[in-house]
Amino acid sequence: GGKIINPKANHVILYSMDKVIDTFFINAENKFIGKLEDVKEGLYYFVHGYENQFVYLEPNDSLMLSLNTWNFDESLVFSGFGADRNNILLDCFLQFEKDERLFYQYNALPPKLFQQKIDSIIRHKIETFEDYALHHPEETASYYELLKTALTYPVYTRIENYPNAHAKKMHLSSFPKTPISFYDFRKDIDLNKDAWMYYPPYSKYVSSFLYNTTYSNGYQPMQNHFSSNFTADLLKTIAT
């Protein structure tokens, strides 16, 4: 349940992937409440108006939210049982948006310096994960896996995007030569998490990986549009 200030609709819809789980109607006090039966642990998302955000639910949670639609994500706060795990996921999302400008600047760096910056960021993300795990030992293995994904996959996406972004920013006709260890993180990546296909940290990484892998087949940096050969090879990459 929760309260929505300046509501844009009279309801909140809860989804699991593309399946509607329930609809909660907002009363005259801008509040809504409901009870879910037979909840399965996992990632859900709710939609209000044209906005949406993700929540991780477990049986016996008692989760409340508060937000102002004029500043939807930034004003969103969870409370109640299950709040901590959702507030840190929200923090990951907001931090990713704040880092946009920083990563744009890093794209101008040569590969080795870029990797040094990225390695430092990854270490900080892992420290954040370990600190949360230390103070929340009750969380499940599935949640820990999702939290690590929320923290690290946005950075991995930037690594996959770097060759093309660097070439474009520096007006290069070919991709930069990256260190052998540049993609070492891929050994820890699972590309078969169907249940996370709607989750942006995961879905954006998979998309970036597929494009970068296709580029490595001998293509030059993208100019204005993809060639038909590139599109055909992209489809082959997806299929494999």
Stockholm file with secondary structure:
# STOCKHOLM 1.0

chainA/1-240         GGKIINPKANHVILYSMDKVIDTFFINAENKFIGKLEDVKEGLYYFVHGYENQFVYLEPNDSLMLSLNTWNFDESLVFSGFGADRNNILLDCFLQFEKDERLFYQYNALPPKLFQQKIDSIIRHKIETFEDYALHHPEETASYYELLKTALTYPVYTRIENYPNAHAKKMHLSSFPKTPISFYDFRKDIDLNKDAWMYYPPYSKYVSSFLYNTTYSNGYQPMQNHFSSNFTADLLKTIAT
#=GR chainA/1-240 SS CEEEESCSSSEEEEEETTEEEEEEECCTTSEECCCCSSCCSEEEEEEETTEEEEEEECTTCEEEEEEEGGGHHHHCEEEEETHHHHHHHHHHHHHHHHTHHHHHHHTTSCHHHHHHHHHHHHHHHHHHHHHHHHHCTTSCHHHHHHHHHHHHHHHHHHHHHHHHHHHHHTTCSSCCCCCGGGGGGGGGCCSCCGGGTTCHHHHHHHHHHHHHHHHTTTCCCCCSSCCHHHHHHHHHHHHC
#=GC SS_cons         CEEEESCSSSEEEEEETTEEEEEEECCTTSEECCCCSSCCSEEEEEEETTEEEEEEECTTCEEEEEEEGGGHHHHCEEEEETHHHHHHHHHHHHHHHHTHHHHHHHTTSCHHHHHHHHHHHHHHHHHHHHHHHHHCTTSCHHHHHHHHHHHHHHHHHHHHHHHHHHHHHTTCSSCCCCCGGGGGGGGGCCSCCGGGTTCHHHHHHHHHHHHHHHHTTTCCCCCSSCCHHHHHHHHHHHHC
//
